[in-house]
Amino acid sequence: DVLFLSGRNEGGRAMASPQCSGSESSGARDGDGDEGSEFLYPELLSFAGKAQALISELLIVSEGIPPAFHDRRFDPVLFDLRYLDRPDDFESRVNGDRELQALEDELHETCSAFLQRFFLLASGIVTYHEELLKYLSDLRDGRSMQYKLDKILESKHGQQLLTESLSFFGCLLLLMEHRMSGFLREKLLVAHLRYKHCSDVQNLENICKLCRLHPFSPSHPRQGHLVPFMIAIHKPEELFARFPFPKEVVDAVICRVRDDDLYSCLRHYPDPQHRAVALSSQAGCLYVLLLYSPEFLHNGFVMREIVDRFFRDCWVCPIFLYFSVDLSVSWDAYREAKMSLSSYLPLTFVRDRVQHNCTKVKELLSEIDLVISDGVLTKNYVFEKSHHLLSLVRTCNVLMRWFLLHKASIDKKLRETITSILTAQQIGDETFFFLLLKTCQLEFEMKRLYLQLLEGRDALWDESKHCASDRMKEISLFFSGSWASSFKMKNESLDVWFGKLMLEVKSLEYSRAGNSGRKICHIISLLKEVEQLYPVEENQQIRRNLSEVQQYLQDMLKALSIDNDAMSTFSTITDSVYAWSSIEVFIALLNKKIEQDSSVVLYLHCFFLKFRSLLDVPVSRITESKSSFLLSVPNYYTLEYLSRVREVLNNFPVMIFRLFNEDTSNNLQNFHLLSRIKIANLQDFSQSEKQYSLMEAVNKISIFSQGMLRMSTFLSFTDLDMKSFLESQMSNELSKQLEFKLKSFFISTIVGPEELELNMRKLAAHVLSQQHVMEHLQDLLHIHGNHIWDEVFTNILRRSAEEEVNDFIRRSHNATATRQQLNDLSRSQTFFGRLLHQMLQLTGPSRSMFIEPMSGWFDSEGRELLGLHFFDQLESCLGAEGMASLDSLLYHAIKVNLEHLLTGLRNLLDVDNLEKLCKVDMTLGPAASQPFLGWSPYKPMLNVVNTSCEPWVESFAIIGQLQLLRCMISLKLSSSRKVLNKQGMLSAFCSPFSSIYMRKDSPPFLSRCMSIVTISQLSHYVFDPHLSTLTCQVKKGILDFSPTIIGLGTFLKQFHPTYMVEYIQYMGQYVQAVAETAVIASEPQKRTIDPASELKKSTFWLMNFCKHMEIPKDLFDSCLPPSLFTVLQT
């Protein structure tokens, strides 16, 4: 299937848009071409293969030029060939300037590999010329014992290989000048020689000759103003003169190409009007060869003959693949050649030609529409109308070729003439695209049906021959008189004659097609004579048998007419590699058409199979010679081909998601059926409009699925795994849409609890709908939709969490960052950053209170700000993996805050403060002892701490706030541990309070310092018996009790357990001191504190601290006498 549409031919055509088979025998069974010609000229075949490999490498190198060589910044260290004359002068400029040396080092580091590849290419081209020059010189001088020039030129295969070996090298020169200017080539060569220090390399003189700047004329079109595939070089014969070949050989090849049908293509184009297209392959060769011998271009008689045969109505000529030249410009320097061409290019002729072709385009579009309509194109139709269909396909391709090539003409007058008429006729790129697309469909179906005819050809022959001989036998029996019938006609001569005729039919052989065909025609004529000479019309049975015999014989003729020659013709006339130059325009129109009509997807495989020859033609000689280049060279063309396929397929996910949006997904959800429905409401209940839109979307997506399945089947030669590619693209598109949607939520920096929950409900609904979309697409597109969803959503949430963690770490590295700056998420650009910012805003310790029995945060008016209901919604939206990612973010936020707190504490504990702490510690005595002086020793230190510990306490509260959020998340994740453990995401969900976030050395007097800070905060709280907690006396500036003690406990947890024990003992020491003060105090009016209240608060603080930090009860009991527990009960 692929080869039929590819335009590939056995003769190894390789010039621009090669269309024709290499020999007459390529498709005919009784041909007379070169027998085993591929083994006759291995040297020439090797030359042609090497040239194709060099052209491929040239295209690769020219597309990978480093940006530095187009950057004016590097001009001072990039030199032309003048460097080779005075290298010391140029080097001294660079060595004396530091900036230039830095540029030199950067250039050397980034471009060395490319420079090496360019040098190998240039060296390969020069070596190719030397080897081919030696071979041709030996051929000219008769030094070759095996081959003679005349013998090679007498052979079709020899003509092709010799012509291609010369013309391919010319294409190399033209393409190098076209794709890499002389300025660039000189800079590349000199840069390589400087960096490799290899100024004495072999063939350096010829390599310099290849890279030397080729002058251009100011009046000649610059390459930068042309389309990328149109070559326009001023005086190319001077470029060719640098690398000449033996003139006798070149002239002999030119004469042969002028007169012969080099690729045997004329038989595929019987219409004289199509002769220029039939000979276009060798026309490209001839253009290049004439540049080796420009004397022909100045010979008026020869050029009129050449133009009349090859360029009569085609002045834009492809020379290799889709690279073309405009002869109306390229031959400006050759007066005779230009005059010969101009005689066929008056504007009136061009105008008439364009108008005629425009009319034909419109007619062809209508005719193709009729042919490709449903039910028209069948096997019988293809067989009976094969000649007409081939003519239709041939004409379509010829017209497309003419327009696509000549619309890009460099000559301004000719181009404007063509464009103006196309505009007047309302024919544009879209029209040619439709013609191409419909022609592709027709060609694909014709080929598919004709292949079926070929496959059934032998069976049709055998069956028809068997049936025809059986009917002959029955007729023979009738005339023998032994056949039971009411009408008997005994005729021994007819009996014997039909018997012999039966044997004659049985003896027919399909392998001898010509002889068998003549015999069948003769037998049919004899049967018709028998019908006229003998009275057989009176017997219906005999007449029917004779009619059936003739029909079976006609079927045998049909079987004989089904041969590979038609396939060869079809392959030749459908080749469209020249149209690859317009592929960008076609791809844009194709994407636009698919958006308008999804059924176009069903014919994508036809469209891309049309350009299949792009993968075969440029490597045909490499394949034929079985060269080692076959392992690498085709990759360039395959990647180029696949890049265009992907360019179309990349838009499929966007279109699919646009078709199957959130509303469509909601329509697919099951709804509850009512037990009773009123007849009047039945029509509304059916939701016909929604069902119609749903079925329309499902149908279009099914078409996408079917089209991609066809592409997977018919483009299998590209090794493109369509299913994996589609899944990858669907994953990318889903990721883009989800990231956009997630970033659009929680944009406002200040929100209330109602708005936050409303946003969360909307987000959860959207996430659920997207998940349902992927579930349904899984069935429609045969992809792993659920797996894609899980992977994409999890990765997005992970990336969001990782980005926010990196921002936390980046801010923590700023030594001057304050606590507010460290936790400022108001400018976050990530989903988790914005979500966490709003959660922290609502649960801030200074504006909310965490009430443990209700597991939520409440404001001063008792309104819930954030609670279990919110975390239920959060879990339904993010899932277990998302909650785990959020937990990971909180973990790192706590870690950063703890490290920042520790750094601040170390800075605060200077020499003076340490001395004061030491005095207090000595005065109060060991942790397990009871202070002798009661409460009074705490006063001096409290006066110091009250003014300096506020940042610490705020940090404790922030850390505790984050810890409480982790606890709420851990509560939700407790049921998902098994799933998360399998994914390696399980962390300290069970008890965040026991997590170790950092491992640092503790500062001195840590436990004593923390106990004093705690004591300093007790005065800010009062005990609320209704809430059973400590609450603030004033609304502003006081931090919530629960997060503060949790933060303090978390901080102490990061160090050795003895610090936690000491802190509890110090607090127990303080409680006992306060209790003693309450008992012995005799003058209440002079007390600085209320001992009873202080005792209650300090004891409650210590109890809650031990509860949250999971301190053993025996430790707590050892620090407080049992009598103090009755204090809280009162």
DAGI-V77308 format. One record per run of one state. SS is the DSSP state (A for helix, B for strand, O for the rest). FROM is the first residue (numbers start at 1). TO is the last residue. If there is no record, write none. Layout:
ss = (SS;SS)
from = (FROM;FROM)
to = (TO;TO)
This chain:
ss = (O;A;O;A;O;A;O;A;O;A;O;A;O;A;O;A;O;A;O;A;O;A;O;A;O;A;O;A;O;B;O;A;O;A;O;A;O;A;O;A;O;A;O;A;O;B;O;B;A;O;A;O;A;O;A;O;A;O;A;O;A;O;A;O;A;O;A;O;A;O;A;O;A;O;A;O;A;O;A;O;A;O;A;O;A;O;A;O;A;O;A;O;A;O;A;O;A;O;A;O;A;O;A;O;B;A;O;B;O;B;O;A;O;A;O;A;O;A;O;A;O;A;O;B;O;B;O;A;O;A;O;A;O;A;O;A;O;A;O)
from = (1;2;7;24;27;37;40;42;64;67;71;72;78;81;85;87;96;98;142;149;155;156;180;182;197;204;212;223;226;230;232;236;242;247;260;266;269;272;279;280;293;296;299;300;311;316;321;323;327;331;335;343;347;372;379;385;386;407;412;425;429;456;457;481;492;507;513;534;540;562;564;574;577;597;598;610;612;616;617;626;628;632;633;650;652;660;662;669;679;687;688;715;716;719;722;745;753;782;785;813;819;823;831;843;849;852;855;856;859;864;867;868;909;911;925;938;949;950;983;992;995;1006;1019;1021;1025;1029;1033;1041;1054;1057;1081;1084;1087;1091;1109;1113;1120;1122;1130)
to = (1;6;23;26;36;39;41;63;66;70;71;77;80;84;86;95;97;141;148;154;155;179;181;196;203;211;222;225;229;231;235;241;246;259;265;268;271;278;279;292;295;298;299;310;315;320;322;326;330;334;342;346;371;378;384;385;406;411;424;428;455;456;480;491;506;512;533;539;561;563;573;576;596;597;609;611;615;616;625;627;631;632;649;651;659;661;668;678;686;687;714;715;718;721;744;752;781;784;812;818;822;830;842;848;851;854;855;858;863;866;867;908;910;924;937;948;949;982;991;994;1005;1018;1020;1024;1028;1032;1040;1053;1056;1080;1083;1086;1090;1108;1112;1119;1121;1129;1130)
